[in-house]
Amino acid sequence: MSERSGAGAKRCAPAPADRRVTLYTRSGCHLCDQMMAELQRRGYEVDPVDVDGDRELKKRYGWDVPVAVTPDGAVLAKHRL
């Protein structure tokens, strides 16, 4: 994989050794759909969780989705990958 250099280069968090992530999402969210596809393209095993189905998750994330979280609780990506 090549890296871009220079002032406009976008840096992503390094990929964890464990390729599983929980993706907090909601129905009708185009950014959620895009992140799901990109995570899968990069070889992640994605467990999508609809925040609207859980009162506490809806309170925690509100409209702040998608959020990809590793098994140890670290945020891998938020809004865009």
Secondary structure as GFF3:
##gff-version 3
##sequence-region A 1 81
A	DSSP	beta_strand	20	25	.	.	.	ID=ss1
A	DSSP	alpha_helix	30	41	.	.	.	ID=ss2
A	DSSP	beta_strand	45	50	.	.	.	ID=ss3
A	DSSP	three_ten_helix	51	53	.	.	.	ID=ss4
A	DSSP	alpha_helix	55	61	.	.	.	ID=ss5
A	DSSP	beta_strand	67	69	.	.	.	ID=ss6
A	DSSP	beta_strand	75	78	.	.	.	ID=ss7
###
